[in-house]
Amino acid sequence: MYKKVLYALDIDSKPYLLKAIALAEQLNAELFVGYATNIDDQLFSDDAYFGHQLGDDLVNTEKDELENKIKDLITGTSLNKDHVYIVSGPVGMAIERLATHLSVDLVIMANSHHYFSFLSKNGFLIKLATRHDFLSFS
């Protein structure tokens, strides 16, 4: 039924990540994890205040910290690092774009995700549901 699943990562919740992994295994589906961030936008605002080099350093440091946090989160799981994506842009658009790019059948999100209230609005769900099924963990 579902061959590819995308979990919109709640970076502060390993239990929900484990739930997504278990669900994908039960479905015998390939699991992808996407974390959306506007980290590139910070470079522009850092440039304005700190100059180009310091702005780059701040963004690179934040990117490294994010990658390390995700690496720690997936350690000890069956998740393949190649299946984890950090995408840039407004969260809803970035997740939808990634889901389309990966041709997933199902998008999963935890209701603890800090953008869940935004992503569960009708307009976004209708757009997402035109191409993908949507499931939320509570």
VENPE-V537074 format. One record per backbone hydrogen bond with DSSP energy under -0.5 kcal/mol. NH is the residue of the N-H (numbers start at 0). CO is the residue of the C=O. Records with the same first field share a line. If there is no record, write none. Layout:
NH=CO / CO
This chain:
2=0
4=29
5=105
6=31
7=5 / 107
8=6 / 33
10=8
12=9
16=12
17=13
18=14
19=15
20=16
21=17
22=18
23=19
24=20
25=21
26=22
27=23 / 24
28=23
29=2
31=4
32=82
33=6
34=84
35=33
36=86
40=37
41=37 / 38
42=38 / 39
43=39
44=40
45=41
46=42
47=43
48=44
49=45
50=45 / 46
54=50
55=51
56=52
57=53
58=54
59=55
60=56
61=57
62=58
63=59
64=60
65=61
66=62
67=63
68=64
69=65
70=66
71=67
72=68
73=69
74=70
76=73
82=79
83=80
84=32 / 82
86=34 / 84
88=36
93=89
94=90
95=91
96=92
97=93
98=94
99=95
100=96
101=97
102=98 / 99
103=98
104=3
105=3
106=132
107=5
108=134
109=7
110=136
112=109
115=112
118=114
119=115
120=117
124=120
125=121
126=122
127=123
128=124
129=125
130=127
131=127
132=104
134=106
136=108
